[in-house]
Amino acid sequence: MTDPIHISNAGRHGIDVVPGRALRLGDGDYPLFKPPAPGLVAAPDDCLGFLRELHTSLLEVFDIAARRWVNAYFDAVIDRVDAQRETLPLPVCVEGVENGHRIWCYAAYRPLIRASCVVEGRPIDAPVMFWLDDGPYSPVVADAPEPRLLDFLAGVAAPHHPFVRRPLAGLRG
C-alpha cells in the first residue's frame, strides 16, 4: 500500500500521509488560519512553545489527560534533544542562538489531535495519533510517552522548520 492516507484532525482539518514515511513536527501543514509571524517562531524555544500551545489548544477543553500527555510529550522531546546536545550538528542558522540545538526537536513525530483515518479498511479514531514509519500509533494518554516516540532522531539527516518551506542549511558536524 503506497497510496496516501487522509487523516482528519483538529475538527475540520486534514492531512495526507504516506505509508513508510513518518509525519514530523517540521513537516508543516498545520491547521492555522494564518501562519505565525517569522519573528515569533525564529528561535527554537519560541517555535516549540508555539507548537505546544497549538497542539494543546486543539484538544477538547476538559480532556485533562490528553492535555497533560501532550505537554509531557513536548517535555520529553526537548529532554531527548538536550541529552544528545553534544552529538548533534548545529546548523549555521542557529549558531549563537540560545538552545539552538533544539532545532532538532523539529524532527520529532508530530501528534495529530482528535484524529481519525481508515487504514486497510479499519477505522481509527484517537484523541492523539501519530503517523509513524509503520503506520498509525495512538498512545495511551494516561501513560508517559513511550520510548518508540522518542527515538525520532534515528535516520534524520537535517531538521526542517515547521513554518519555513526550505531546509535548514549549513549543518556542521
FIDRENLUM-843342 format. One record per residue: residue in three letters; x, y, z of N, C-alpha, C, O in turn. Coordinates in steps of 0.05 Angstrom, whole numbers, plus 5000, padded with zeros to 4 digits. Layout:
ALAXYZXYZXYZXYZ...
***
This chain:
MET501749775000500050005000501850255000503350295019THR501650414979503250654977501650904971502651124970ASP499050864969497251104965497151264990497251165012PRO497051534987496751705011494251635027492251545015ILE494451675052492151635071491451905082493152055091HIS488851965081487952225092487252185121485652005129ILE488352365138487652365166486252625173487352845169SER483852595182482352835192483352895220483752705236ASN483753145226484653215252483853495260483153665242ALA483853545285483153815296480553915286480254155279GLY478553745286475853835277475553805247474953585237ARG475854015232475254015204477754015186477554045162HIS480053975197482553975182483353695174482353505184GLY485153675155486153415147488953435135489953655128ILE490253215134492953195123493252925110492252725120ASP494752925088495252675074498052575083499952725083VAL498252325090500752195098501351965079499551865065VAL503851895078504751675060505751445077507451485095PRO504751205072505850975086508850955082509850985060GLY510250885104513150855103514651115110517051115111ARG513251335113514551595119513051725143510751805141ALA514551755165513351865189512752165185514152305170LEU510652255198509952545199511352665222511152575245ARG512852885217514453015238513553305242512153425226LEU514453415264513753695271514553885249513154075243GLY516853835236517854005215516453985189517154125170ASP514553795186513153755160511053965154510053975132GLY510454135173508654355168505754275163504854065173ASP504254435147501454385141499754375166498154185170TYR500054575183498654585208495854715204495554875186PRO493954635221491254755219491155045230490255085252LEU492255225215492355505223490855685204490955635179PHE489555885214488256075197490356245183490156305160LYS492456305198494656465188497256365201497256335226PRO499356325186501856235199502956455217502356685214PRO504556365237505656565255507656745241508856665221ALA507956985252509957165241512757035245513256925266PRO514457055224517056925226518656995251519956825263GLY518457245260519957325284519057185309520557165329LEU516457105310515356975333516256685336516156565358VAL517156555314517856275315520756225304521456005298ALA522356435303525056405293526856245311528256065302ALA526856305337528456155356527155885363524655875365PRO528655675365527455405370525655395394523455275393ASP526455525417524655515440522055655435519955565445ASP522055885420519656025414517855855396515455845400CYS519055725376517555555358516355315372513955245368LEU517855195389516854965405514655045423512654895427GLY514855285435512755385452510155425436507955365445PHE510455535412508155585394506855315387504455285388LEU508555115380507454855373506054715396503954595393ARG507254745420505954625444503254745448501254605452GLU503155015447500555155452498555085430496155045436LEU499455065405497654995384496454725388494054685386HIS498154525394497054255398495254225422493154095420THR495854355444494054335467491454485462489354415472SER491654705446489154855440487254695423484854755423LEU488154505409486454345391485054115406483153995395LEU485854065431484553855447481953955458481454195460GLU480253765465477753835479478453975505480453905518VAL476954175512477554345535477854185561479754245576PHE476153995565476253845590477753575588477453415606ASP479153535567480753285565483453335578485553365565ILE483453335604485753395620487953185616490353265614ALA487252935614489252725610490752765584493252745583ALA489352825562490652875537492353125538494553135526ARG491453335551493053585553495653525569497753625560ARG495453375590497853305605499753145588502153185588TRP498652955573500252785556501752945535504152905531VAL500353125521501653285500503853455512506053475501ASN503353575535505453735548507853555556510153635553ALA507253315567509453135574510953045549513353005551TYR509553005527510952935502512853145493515153085487PHE512053395493513853615485516153635505518453685496ASP515653605531517853605550519853375544522253415546ALA518853135538520552905533522152945507524452865506VAL520953065487522453125462524753315468526953265459ILE524253525483526353715490528453585506530853625502ASP527653415526529653275542531353095526533753075530ARG530152955506531752775489533852935473536152845471VAL533053155461534953315446537053435464539453445457ASP536253535487538153645506540253445514542653505517ALA539353195518541152975527543252915505545452815511GLN542552965479544352895457545653145445546753145424ARG545453365460546453625450549253615439549753725418GLU551053485453553853485445554353325419556353365406THR552553145412552952975388551453075363551852975341LEU549753275366548153375344549653605329550453795342PRO549853585303551053805289549254055290546754025290LEU550454285292548854525295548754675268550854745257PRO546354725258546054875233547155165237546955275258VAL548455265216549555535217547455735225548055935239CYS545055695216542955895221542255935250540956125257VAL543155745268542555775296545055805313544955795338GLU547355845301549755895316549356145332548556355322GLY550056135358549756365375546956405386546456585403VAL545056235378542356255388542156075413542955845413GLU541156195434540756035459539055785453536955815441ASN539955555462538655305457538255245427536255115420GLY540055335411539855285382539754995375538654925354HIS540954825391540954535386538054425386537554215374ARG536254565399533454465400532054485373529754405370ILE533454585353532354585326531854295317530154235300TRP533354105330532953825324530353715334529553495326CYS528953865352526353775361524353775338522353635339TYR524853925317523053925294522953655280521153605264ALA524853485286524853215274523053025290522552805281ALA522053115313520252945329517652885314516853035297TYR516552655322514052575309511852775317511652865340ARG510152835298508053035302505452905312504452725300PRO504453005335501852905344499653025328499653265322LEU497752865320495352955307493052945328492652735340ILE491753165332489853185353486953135343486253225321ARG485452985358482752895351482752795322481452905304ALA484352585318484852485292483252235285482552075303SER482652205259481351955250482151905221482652085206CYS482351645215483051555188482151275185481151145203VAL482351175160481750895154484250775142485250875121VAL485250565154487650425144486950135139486049995157GLU487250055114486549785105483749705114483349485123GLY481849895110479049845117478449855146476049815154ARG480349925163479949935192479850225201481850375198PRO477550315211477350595221478950625247478850455265ILE480350855249481850915273481151195282481251385266ASP480451225307479851485319481351505345481551315361ALA482551735350484151775375484252065382484252235365PRO484452125408484852395417487552505408487952735402VAL489552315408492252385399493252145382493051915390MET494152205358495151995340497752095327498052335322PHE499451905321501951955307501951785282500851565281TRP503151895260503551735236506551675236508151845230LEU507251425242510051335243510751185217509051145200ASP513251115214514150965190512450715185511950645162ASP511550585207509950345204506950385207505450195211GLY506050635205503150695205502250845229503850965244PRO499650845234498551005256499250885284499450635287TYR499551065303500050985330498551175348498851415346SER496951065366495351225385496351155413495950935423PRO497651345426498651285453496451285474494251395470VAL496951145496495151155518495751405534497951435545VAL493951605534494551865545494751865575495552065587ALA494151635588494551615617497351535624498251555647ASP498951445604501651355608503651565598502951755584ALA506151535606508251705596508851645567508251425557PRO509851835552510551785524512451545522514451535536GLU511851365504513451125500516151175487516351365471PRO518151015493520751045480520651055450522251205438ARG518950905437518850905408518151185397519051245374LEU516751345411516151615402518551805406518652015393LEU520351725423522651895429525151815414527251925418ASP524851615397527151525380526851655353527151525332PHE526451915352525852055328528252165313528052245290LEU530652155325533052265312534352055294536052135277ALA533651805297534951595281534251635251531851655244GLY536251655235535851685206535151955196534551985172VAL535152165213534452435205537052575197538852595213ALA537152665172539552805162539653095171541753195178ALA537353235171537253515179534453585186532553485175PRO534153755206531453835214530354045194531854175180HIS527754065193526354265177524654435195523354335213HIS524654695190522954875206520054835198519454815174PRO518254815218515454765212514054985195512054925182PHE515155235195513755445182515355575160514455775148VAL517755475154519355575132519855345113520955135121ARG518955375088519055155069521655125055521755095030ARG523855135069526455065057528054935079527654985102PRO529954755071531554615091533254815106534055025096LEU533854745130535654895147538554825137539454605141ALA539855015125542354965112544754995130544555115152GLY546954895122549554945135550054775159551154875179LEU549354515159549954345182552954315184554354275164ARG553954335208556754285214556954055233555554045254GLY558553865226558753625243561053615261561353415276
***
